[in-house]
Amino acid sequence: MGHWTEFERSTIQSIFSKLDYDVAGGKALARCLVVYPWTQRYFGNFGNLYNAAAIMGNPKVAAHGKVVLQGLDKAVKNMDNIKAAYKELSVLHSEKLNVDPDNFKLLADCLTIVVAAQMGAAFTAQVQAAFQKFLAVVVSSLCRQYY
Amino acid sequence: MLLPLEEIGIIMSLSAKDKAVVKAFWAKAATKADDIGSDALSRMLVVYPQTKTYFSHWKDLSPGSAPVRKHGKTVMGGVAEAVAKIDNLTSGLLTLSELHAFTLRVDPANFKILSHNLLVVLANQFPDDFTPEVHVAMDKFLSALALALSERYR
């Protein structure tokens, strides 16, 4: 964990520089709430999540997706020490938000799907490997402060 | 040896809507089945290198190599069979389950890995069609497929 090749570094920077933070996070979060509906448990005050259409059109989901992506941006900017950069975020998720850490992987998988859909042929196997490695480090760092 | 789904106590059966969505999407995707199979396997071998242990007898494990393309075709043949037998996967895939259980002895955790890579390929090649609703139906279908494949393990 934490060691990046030049290819991995530049791949991650490139992917995130091309993502529209206003859109991609919301898409990933909405997909997570549709594909893994039990994750809706954390969003009781988001209003209408009754069906896929409602989730995908829900402005609170879109807004929160942006927050999530901004959190990921912190990891992109601190790739050499994501663990340290995420210390407070980890405490927040475990102590205040009480999120089951298994859910981090579900959201990460949905973000992978969103990026795969967006990047087309550029999303090669090697690019996918770099992206998933990055997300695995992010997830692991988020789980760090749970006890 | 519980599959992740069984561990968390969620066995989700396919609704009529799920089956309809799967069949409709498969009708579109089936024309590119060989490409999809090859791409999914290629990604699996690169992103999850531990899966290479099942293919030590292949000369070339690189993405899109001849053995990978050939095997991708075989795997997708199985997926097509599962779509056709979607109303009773367990009995329909009994022979395939015996193959995986007694001959191939693939650790069932790998079914989830291959499923993930199939979903990535579907999103990548059909970005407009692979909506969240299609995604959840396909994910459920592949999970049910994996469960049917595990039926004869023990």
HADDOCK unambig.tbl for C-alpha pairs under 7 A between the chains (distance, minus, plus):
assign (segid A and resid 31 and name CA) (segid B and resid 132 and name CA) 5.31 0.50 0.50
assign (segid A and resid 34 and name CA) (segid B and resid 132 and name CA) 6.33 0.50 0.50
assign (segid A and resid 35 and name CA) (segid B and resid 132 and name CA) 6.59 0.50 0.50
assign (segid A and resid 35 and name CA) (segid B and resid 135 and name CA) 6.76 0.50 0.50
assign (segid A and resid 35 and name CA) (segid B and resid 136 and name CA) 4.53 0.50 0.50
assign (segid A and resid 52 and name CA) (segid B and resid 133 and name CA) 6.77 0.50 0.50
assign (segid A and resid 113 and name CA) (segid B and resid 120 and name CA) 5.51 0.50 0.50
assign (segid A and resid 113 and name CA) (segid B and resid 123 and name CA) 6.06 0.50 0.50
assign (segid A and resid 116 and name CA) (segid B and resid 120 and name CA) 6.30 0.50 0.50
assign (segid A and resid 116 and name CA) (segid B and resid 123 and name CA) 6.14 0.50 0.50
assign (segid A and resid 116 and name CA) (segid B and resid 124 and name CA) 4.84 0.50 0.50
assign (segid A and resid 117 and name CA) (segid B and resid 123 and name CA) 4.83 0.50 0.50
assign (segid A and resid 117 and name CA) (segid B and resid 124 and name CA) 4.34 0.50 0.50
assign (segid A and resid 117 and name CA) (segid B and resid 127 and name CA) 4.71 0.50 0.50
assign (segid A and resid 120 and name CA) (segid B and resid 124 and name CA) 5.36 0.50 0.50
assign (segid A and resid 120 and name CA) (segid B and resid 125 and name CA) 6.78 0.50 0.50
assign (segid A and resid 125 and name CA) (segid B and resid 42 and name CA) 6.99 0.50 0.50
assign (segid A and resid 125 and name CA) (segid B and resid 43 and name CA) 4.76 0.50 0.50
assign (segid A and resid 125 and name CA) (segid B and resid 46 and name CA) 6.27 0.50 0.50
assign (segid A and resid 125 and name CA) (segid B and resid 47 and name CA) 6.86 0.50 0.50
assign (segid A and resid 126 and name CA) (segid B and resid 46 and name CA) 6.78 0.50 0.50
assign (segid A and resid 128 and name CA) (segid B and resid 47 and name CA) 6.97 0.50 0.50
assign (segid A and resid 129 and name CA) (segid B and resid 46 and name CA) 6.80 0.50 0.50
assign (segid A and resid 129 and name CA) (segid B and resid 47 and name CA) 4.58 0.50 0.50
